[in-house]
Amino acid sequence: MTDSAFESLADSLLAALEEAIADHADAELQGGVLTVEGEEGTWIVNKHAPTRQVWLSSPRSGARHYAFAAEAGKWLDTRGGGDLLEVLSEEFGFPINWQAP
């Protein structure tokens, strides 16, 4: 994946997350970092260009790194865990959807 392809995918993902979450919690996207303030604490989702990953810091599940799996069209945990959107949907209690552009 090229740097520009990663940036496009990650920016699209972060914008979709902000839009989906903003109706339910205080969410702010700034400089490639999405910060969500919830009752349980603060979630941070950010793009990490050097590794071409999206990183999640969650008060519920801890820190995880996700890489885009083009064949699945999903951001998958680099340690064999699940899909980023499934994790966030479960943690926030509502469905969060995104499709690769």
Secondary structure as a PSIPRED ss2 file (coil, helix, strand):
# PSIPRED VFORMAT (PSIPRED V4.0)

   1 M C   1.000  0.000  0.000
   2 T C   1.000  0.000  0.000
   3 D H   0.000  1.000  0.000
   4 S H   0.000  1.000  0.000
   5 A H   0.000  1.000  0.000
   6 F H   0.000  1.000  0.000
   7 E H   0.000  1.000  0.000
   8 S H   0.000  1.000  0.000
   9 L H   0.000  1.000  0.000
  10 A H   0.000  1.000  0.000
  11 D H   0.000  1.000  0.000
  12 S H   0.000  1.000  0.000
  13 L H   0.000  1.000  0.000
  14 L H   0.000  1.000  0.000
  15 A H   0.000  1.000  0.000
  16 A H   0.000  1.000  0.000
  17 L H   0.000  1.000  0.000
  18 E H   0.000  1.000  0.000
  19 E H   0.000  1.000  0.000
  20 A H   0.000  1.000  0.000
  21 I H   0.000  1.000  0.000
  22 A H   0.000  1.000  0.000
  23 D C   1.000  0.000  0.000
  24 H C   1.000  0.000  0.000
  25 A C   1.000  0.000  0.000
  26 D E   0.000  0.000  1.000
  27 A E   0.000  0.000  1.000
  28 E E   0.000  0.000  1.000
  29 L E   0.000  0.000  1.000
  30 Q E   0.000  0.000  1.000
  31 G C   1.000  0.000  0.000
  32 G C   1.000  0.000  0.000
  33 V E   0.000  0.000  1.000
  34 L E   0.000  0.000  1.000
  35 T E   0.000  0.000  1.000
  36 V E   0.000  0.000  1.000
  37 E E   0.000  0.000  1.000
  38 G E   0.000  0.000  1.000
  39 E C   1.000  0.000  0.000
  40 E C   1.000  0.000  0.000
  41 G E   0.000  0.000  1.000
  42 T E   0.000  0.000  1.000
  43 W E   0.000  0.000  1.000
  44 I E   0.000  0.000  1.000
  45 V E   0.000  0.000  1.000
  46 N E   0.000  0.000  1.000
  47 K E   0.000  0.000  1.000
  48 H E   0.000  0.000  1.000
  49 A H   0.000  1.000  0.000
  50 P H   0.000  1.000  0.000
  51 T H   0.000  1.000  0.000
  52 R C   1.000  0.000  0.000
  53 Q E   0.000  0.000  1.000
  54 V E   0.000  0.000  1.000
  55 W E   0.000  0.000  1.000
  56 L E   0.000  0.000  1.000
  57 S E   0.000  0.000  1.000
  58 S E   0.000  0.000  1.000
  59 P C   1.000  0.000  0.000
  60 R C   1.000  0.000  0.000
  61 S C   1.000  0.000  0.000
  62 G E   0.000  0.000  1.000
  63 A E   0.000  0.000  1.000
  64 R E   0.000  0.000  1.000
  65 H E   0.000  0.000  1.000
  66 Y E   0.000  0.000  1.000
  67 A E   0.000  0.000  1.000
  68 F E   0.000  0.000  1.000
  69 A E   0.000  0.000  1.000
  70 A C   1.000  0.000  0.000
  71 E C   1.000  0.000  0.000
  72 A C   1.000  0.000  0.000
  73 G C   1.000  0.000  0.000
  74 K E   0.000  0.000  1.000
  75 W E   0.000  0.000  1.000
  76 L E   0.000  0.000  1.000
  77 D E   0.000  0.000  1.000
  78 T C   1.000  0.000  0.000
  79 R C   1.000  0.000  0.000
  80 G C   1.000  0.000  0.000
  81 G C   1.000  0.000  0.000
  82 G C   1.000  0.000  0.000
  83 D E   0.000  0.000  1.000
  84 L H   0.000  1.000  0.000
  85 L H   0.000  1.000  0.000
  86 E H   0.000  1.000  0.000
  87 V H   0.000  1.000  0.000
  88 L H   0.000  1.000  0.000
  89 S H   0.000  1.000  0.000
  90 E H   0.000  1.000  0.000
  91 E H   0.000  1.000  0.000
  92 F H   0.000  1.000  0.000
  93 G C   1.000  0.000  0.000
  94 F C   1.000  0.000  0.000
  95 P C   1.000  0.000  0.000
  96 I C   1.000  0.000  0.000
  97 N C   1.000  0.000  0.000
  98 W C   1.000  0.000  0.000
  99 Q C   1.000  0.000  0.000
 100 A C   1.000  0.000  0.000
 101 P C   1.000  0.000  0.000
